[in-house]
């Protein structure tokens, strides 16, 4: 079987990986670990120059923050890969950039796994409305079977 597991370092994604490994050890399987780095942009407003001209500096990437996010995401993937190796399950890593819910659906369409596995953080109705839910979005938009682990 082929599994894609969404990993973000949360307890919910840890539970999703553990469930996947329990299933993957029962039959020959391949696991693809995916972490999506949602890179932040720093907004810089227009600036009034001493000449009286307005200069639009647009949105500039905060490169130091981006590097910290990438480094953290790689550490999360490395930890998950170590758990797979301990369980004797072959795996590969994918570190993606973008919005998690969209990238996960795109990767699932590309890889065509038997299951796309995610953890659920259990957001309440208002939190889900305000913040959105990656697992809810993926469950409704992925082109492959989705397993949400609570």
ZILIN-V778528 format. One record per residue. N is the residue number from 1. PHI is phi in degrees with one decimal (* if undefined). Layout:
n & phi
N & PHI
N & PHI
This chain:
n & phi
1 & *
2 & -120.5
3 & -121.0
4 & -110.6
5 & -118.7
6 & -81.1
7 & -120.5
8 & -135.9
9 & 86.3
10 & -82.1
11 & -59.6
12 & -63.1
13 & -72.6
14 & -62.1
15 & -64.1
16 & -63.2
17 & -66.5
18 & -60.8
19 & -64.1
20 & -62.4
21 & -64.9
22 & -62.1
23 & -73.2
24 & -70.9
25 & -80.3
26 & -82.6
27 & -149.8
28 & -54.8
29 & -142.7
30 & -126.4
31 & -119.6
32 & -111.9
33 & -90.8
34 & -124.8
35 & -122.0
36 & -112.6
37 & -86.5
38 & -91.1
39 & -74.2
40 & -88.2
41 & -117.2
42 & -94.9
43 & -86.8
44 & -118.9
45 & -71.5
46 & -62.6
47 & -117.8
48 & -86.0
49 & -81.8
50 & -57.2
51 & -76.8
52 & 92.6
53 & -87.0
54 & -90.5
55 & -116.7
56 & -90.7
57 & -87.4
58 & 53.6
59 & -86.0
60 & -110.7
61 & -68.7
62 & -89.3
63 & -62.7
64 & -65.6
65 & -65.0
66 & -58.3
67 & -63.9
68 & -63.7
69 & -64.4
70 & -63.5
71 & -62.4
72 & -63.3
73 & -62.3
74 & -64.9
75 & -62.1
76 & -63.4
77 & -63.9
78 & -61.7
79 & -63.0
80 & -64.8
81 & -64.4
82 & -61.4
83 & -64.8
84 & -63.9
85 & -63.1
86 & -61.3
87 & -81.0
88 & 75.8
89 & -107.5
90 & -65.0
91 & -147.9
92 & -133.5
93 & -109.2
94 & -136.2
95 & -104.9
96 & -109.7
97 & -122.0
98 & 136.8
99 & -93.5
100 & -52.7
101 & -62.9
102 & -73.5
103 & -65.6
104 & -61.9
105 & -64.3
106 & -66.3
107 & -65.4
108 & -61.8
109 & -64.2
110 & -73.0
111 & -86.6
112 & 50.1
113 & -74.1
114 & -69.6
115 & -145.2
116 & -103.6
117 & -110.4
118 & -135.3
119 & -92.1
120 & -112.3
121 & -85.6
122 & 70.1
123 & -64.5
124 & -72.5
125 & -56.8
126 & -68.4
127 & -61.4
128 & -63.3
129 & -64.0
130 & -79.0
131 & -97.5
132 & 80.0
133 & -130.3
134 & -61.4
135 & -63.7
136 & -64.7
137 & -61.1
138 & -63.3
139 & -59.3
140 & -93.2
141 & -120.3
142 & -70.4
143 & -92.2
144 & -127.8
145 & -61.0
146 & -117.6
147 & -114.9
148 & -106.3
149 & -99.6
150 & -99.8
